Amino acid sequence: EINFLASGAFRGSLALIYAQQNRFSEAFQLIEDGEDVITPIPLECGKFLCKKAKVFALYQNDVQAQEALQHAKSIARNLKVRANSELSELISEVQVGYLKDQ
């Protein structure tokens, strides 16, 4: 089961790599396949959602990028993560590096 859950996180990372290579159809498929797998683990889901937000921002779909980011922020609030946590840093990275005008 751990390998199955890890595959969800890996799909998010690979989706981001594909998006950076303009391979969006493959990136979107990985996002779709990985999200259901990773959802049961809130912290990992938050990180995955940040990667999803980056993919959609690279695709210039700021609406879906913003939705993923807001969901990640909600998870961070519910988990009461620290400001220097990996999830908080990923959220900041999306806000500053990908959705600058938001």
N, C-alpha and C positions, 0 to 999 in steps of 0.2 A: 504493500500500500504506500510506503514512503516513496518508492520509485515512481509510482503513479502520480503522487502529489508533486514530486519534484519535476515531473514532465510538464506540469502546468506552468511552473515558474520558468522553466527552460523555454517553453513556447513563447512566453512574453519577451524574453531576451532575444530570441531568434527573430520574432516579429519586428522588433525594433531595428535589428540589423538589416532585415529585408527592406524595411521602409526607408532606411538610409541609402539603400541601393535602388530606390524607386521600384521595388518589386512589391507593390501594394496588394495585389490580389493574394499573393502568398502570405503577406503579413496579416491581412484581415482574416484569412482562414486560420492561421495560428492563434490569433486573438480569440476567435470564436471557439476553437477547440480547447484552448487553455483556460478560459475564464470559468467554465463550469467545474473544471477539475480543481482549481485553486480557491474557489469561493469558500469552502468550509474552513479555511485557515485565514482568519481575518488579517493578521499582519502581512502574510504573504500576498493575500488578495489586494491589500492596499498598495504594495510595491508593484504588483502586476498592473493595477489600474493606472499607476504613474507611467508605466511603459506603454500602456494602451493610449493614454493621453498624448504621449510623445508621437506615437504612430499617427494618430488622427491629426495632430498639429502639423506634422510633416506633410500630410496629405492635404493640408489647408482646410480641414473640416474642424473649425474651432468650436462649433457647437458640441460635437461629440467629444472632442478633447476636453472641453470644459466640464461636460457631464462626468467623464471618467475622473477628472481631477477633483470635482466636488465630492464624488463617492469616496475617493481616497482620503480626502480631508475629513469626511464624516467618520470613517473607520479610525483614523488617527485620533480624533476627539474621543470616540467611544473607548479606545484602548488607552487613552491618556498617555500617549507616547511623549517622550521628552523632545525638546527642541533640537537636540543634537543627535537624535536617533536617525537611523538609515531612512526610515519612512519620511520623517520630517524633512530630511535633506533632499530626498527625491521629489517631494511636493514642491519645495522651494525651487529646485532645478527646473521643474516643469513651468512654474509660474514665471521665472526670470528668463529662462533660456528658450522656451517654446511658445509661451502665450504672453509675450511682452506687453501687448496692447490691451490686455484684459484687466 
